[in-house]
């Protein structure tokens, strides 16, 4: 294993942000690693969007699951954006190891905490998934 591969593996932790092409999306998107379930080798992630989709704006429950991310706080953002925590994505860690995915940085502790809380509040994860993704180690 090269030093680069080891570094990339360490970067797959809660709060890590990656950019790349993702299945079903026609352009590169940022993805936040919100939690890691090591026993299942899965991550719970959320997409970053530059604006809140009108579909979401009309649905109070989904709207309450958006987290504002300020460009001033993150070098990788060119403008203020939103983490969509209403629809967390479950993916294998291997997805982040692919060459076309690039590590961009890490969320600050306050924003990561908000992302995790909004995912839990979204009601889309089971109690088992919540315990596996977000338990304190």
C-alpha positions as a LaTeX table, in Angstrom:
\begin{tabular}{lrrr}
\hline
Residue & $x$ (\AA) & $y$ (\AA) & $z$ (\AA) \\
\hline
Unk1 & 0.00 & 0.00 & 0.00 \\
Unk2 & 1.41 & 3.39 & $-0.96$ \\
Unk3 & 1.56 & 6.34 & 1.45 \\
Unk4 & $-1.16$ & 8.06 & $-0.62$ \\
Unk5 & $-3.52$ & 5.09 & $-0.23$ \\
Unk6 & $-2.96$ & 5.08 & 3.53 \\
Unk7 & $-3.68$ & 8.80 & 3.73 \\
Unk8 & $-6.85$ & 8.44 & 1.68 \\
Unk9 & $-8.05$ & 5.62 & 3.95 \\
Unk10 & $-7.55$ & 7.83 & 7.03 \\
Unk11 & $-9.53$ & 10.65 & 5.39 \\
Unk12 & $-12.69$ & 8.53 & 5.24 \\
Unk13 & $-13.95$ & 9.71 & 8.60 \\
Unk14 & $-16.98$ & 11.66 & 9.80 \\
Unk15 & $-16.85$ & 15.19 & 8.42 \\
Unk16 & $-14.65$ & 14.37 & 5.42 \\
Unk17 & $-15.80$ & 15.97 & 2.16 \\
Unk18 & $-15.15$ & 14.42 & $-1.25$ \\
Unk19 & $-15.95$ & 15.61 & $-4.76$ \\
Unk20 & $-16.43$ & 13.47 & $-7.80$ \\
Unk21 & $-18.85$ & 11.94 & $-10.20$ \\
Unk22 & $-21.61$ & 9.95 & $-8.53$ \\
Unk23 & $-24.01$ & 7.45 & $-10.03$ \\
Unk24 & $-27.16$ & 9.08 & $-11.38$ \\
Unk25 & $-25.79$ & 12.64 & $-11.33$ \\
Unk26 & $-24.61$ & 14.37 & $-14.49$ \\
Unk27 & $-21.97$ & 16.59 & $-12.82$ \\
Unk28 & $-19.47$ & 16.44 & $-9.97$ \\
Unk29 & $-20.96$ & 16.85 & $-6.50$ \\
Unk30 & $-19.58$ & 17.21 & $-3.00$ \\
Unk31 & $-20.40$ & 14.40 & $-0.59$ \\
Unk32 & $-19.96$ & 14.56 & 3.19 \\
Unk33 & $-19.06$ & 11.44 & 5.16 \\
Unk34 & $-21.48$ & 11.85 & 8.07 \\
Unk35 & $-20.86$ & 8.57 & 9.85 \\
Unk36 & $-18.99$ & 5.31 & 9.46 \\
Unk37 & $-20.26$ & 1.87 & 10.42 \\
Unk38 & $-17.02$ & $-0.10$ & 10.51 \\
Unk39 & $-18.61$ & $-3.48$ & 11.16 \\
Unk40 & $-20.54$ & $-3.14$ & 7.91 \\
Unk41 & $-17.93$ & $-1.19$ & 5.96 \\
Unk42 & $-20.51$ & 1.43 & 5.05 \\
Unk43 & $-20.68$ & 5.18 & 5.26 \\
Unk44 & $-23.69$ & 7.40 & 5.68 \\
Unk45 & $-23.19$ & 10.44 & 3.48 \\
Unk46 & $-25.05$ & 13.54 & 2.36 \\
Unk47 & $-24.79$ & 15.66 & $-0.79$ \\
Unk48 & $-23.94$ & 19.35 & $-0.79$ \\
Unk49 & $-26.13$ & 21.50 & $-3.02$ \\
Unk50 & $-25.65$ & 25.12 & $-4.02$ \\
Unk51 & $-29.31$ & 25.85 & $-3.35$ \\
Unk52 & $-32.32$ & 24.15 & $-1.84$ \\
Unk53 & $-34.40$ & 22.37 & $-4.46$ \\
Unk54 & $-37.92$ & 23.86 & $-4.90$ \\
Unk55 & $-39.36$ & 20.38 & $-4.24$ \\
Unk56 & $-37.74$ & 20.46 & $-0.79$ \\
Unk57 & $-38.77$ & 24.08 & $-0.12$ \\
Unk58 & $-42.44$ & 23.00 & $-0.26$ \\
Unk59 & $-41.95$ & 20.19 & 2.25 \\
Unk60 & $-41.32$ & 21.45 & 5.81 \\
Unk61 & $-39.95$ & 18.13 & 7.11 \\
Unk62 & $-37.36$ & 17.89 & 4.31 \\
Unk63 & $-36.60$ & 21.63 & 4.58 \\
Unk64 & $-35.79$ & 21.22 & 8.28 \\
Unk65 & $-33.11$ & 18.68 & 7.29 \\
Unk66 & $-30.98$ & 21.18 & 5.35 \\
Unk67 & $-27.77$ & 22.49 & 6.93 \\
Unk68 & $-26.33$ & 25.78 & 5.75 \\
Unk69 & $-22.60$ & 25.67 & 4.96 \\
Unk70 & $-20.81$ & 29.01 & 4.60 \\
Unk71 & $-18.18$ & 29.34 & 1.86 \\
Unk72 & $-16.13$ & 31.51 & 4.22 \\
Unk73 & $-15.63$ & 28.44 & 6.43 \\
Unk74 & $-14.46$ & 26.09 & 3.67 \\
Unk75 & $-11.83$ & 26.59 & 0.98 \\
Unk76 & $-13.48$ & 23.99 & $-1.26$ \\
Unk77 & $-16.80$ & 25.89 & $-1.50$ \\
Unk78 & $-17.04$ & 28.77 & $-3.97$ \\
Unk79 & $-20.39$ & 29.93 & $-2.52$ \\
Unk80 & $-22.68$ & 29.29 & 0.43 \\
Unk81 & $-24.30$ & 25.88 & 0.09 \\
Unk82 & $-26.54$ & 23.36 & 1.84 \\
Unk83 & $-26.04$ & 19.83 & 3.07 \\
Unk84 & $-29.17$ & 17.83 & 2.25 \\
Unk85 & $-29.59$ & 15.58 & 5.28 \\
Unk86 & $-33.15$ & 14.52 & 4.36 \\
Unk87 & $-31.93$ & 11.67 & 2.17 \\
Unk88 & $-28.73$ & 10.13 & 3.55 \\
Unk89 & $-26.81$ & 7.88 & 1.19 \\
Unk90 & $-25.49$ & 4.53 & 2.33 \\
Unk91 & $-22.36$ & 3.55 & 0.42 \\
Unk92 & $-19.44$ & 1.20 & 0.77 \\
Unk93 & $-16.16$ & 2.80 & 1.77 \\
Unk94 & $-14.67$ & 1.51 & $-1.50$ \\
Unk95 & $-16.68$ & 4.15 & $-3.38$ \\
Unk96 & $-14.50$ & 6.87 & $-1.82$ \\
Unk97 & $-11.31$ & 5.02 & $-2.71$ \\
Unk98 & $-11.87$ & 5.29 & $-6.47$ \\
Unk99 & $-9.41$ & 7.56 & $-8.30$ \\
Unk100 & $-12.07$ & 9.92 & $-9.67$ \\
Unk101 & $-13.14$ & 10.85 & $-6.10$ \\
Unk102 & $-11.03$ & 13.58 & $-4.50$ \\
Unk103 & $-10.75$ & 14.51 & $-0.84$ \\
Unk104 & $-11.50$ & 18.23 & $-0.36$ \\
Unk105 & $-11.41$ & 18.88 & 3.35 \\
Unk106 & $-13.35$ & 18.36 & 6.55 \\
Unk107 & $-16.37$ & 20.02 & 8.14 \\
Unk108 & $-15.89$ & 21.90 & 11.36 \\
Unk109 & $-17.22$ & 20.22 & 14.48 \\
Unk110 & $-20.35$ & 22.40 & 14.75 \\
Unk111 & $-21.45$ & 21.78 & 11.15 \\
Unk112 & $-20.74$ & 18.03 & 11.39 \\
Unk113 & $-22.82$ & 17.86 & 14.57 \\
Unk114 & $-25.71$ & 19.63 & 12.81 \\
Unk115 & $-25.47$ & 17.29 & 9.82 \\
Unk116 & $-25.57$ & 14.23 & 12.08 \\
Unk117 & $-28.47$ & 15.59 & 14.16 \\
Unk118 & $-30.51$ & 16.44 & 11.05 \\
Unk119 & $-29.89$ & 12.98 & 9.56 \\
Unk120 & $-31.12$ & 11.37 & 12.77 \\
Unk121 & $-34.15$ & 13.71 & 12.86 \\
Unk122 & $-34.97$ & 12.92 & 9.22 \\
Unk123 & $-36.40$ & 9.55 & 10.25 \\
Unk124 & $-34.76$ & 7.78 & 7.30 \\
Unk125 & $-32.38$ & 5.60 & 9.34 \\
Unk126 & $-33.28$ & 2.72 & 11.62 \\
Unk127 & $-32.28$ & 2.78 & 15.29 \\
Unk128 & $-29.66$ & 0.14 & 14.45 \\
Unk129 & $-28.20$ & 2.32 & 11.67 \\
Unk130 & $-28.13$ & 5.38 & 13.94 \\
Unk131 & $-26.24$ & 3.41 & 16.59 \\
Unk132 & $-23.81$ & 2.00 & 14.03 \\
Unk133 & $-23.11$ & 5.25 & 12.17 \\
Unk134 & $-23.06$ & 7.72 & 15.04 \\
Unk135 & $-22.06$ & 5.89 & 18.20 \\
Unk136 & $-19.22$ & 7.53 & 20.10 \\
Unk137 & $-16.07$ & 5.45 & 19.95 \\
\hline
\end{tabular}
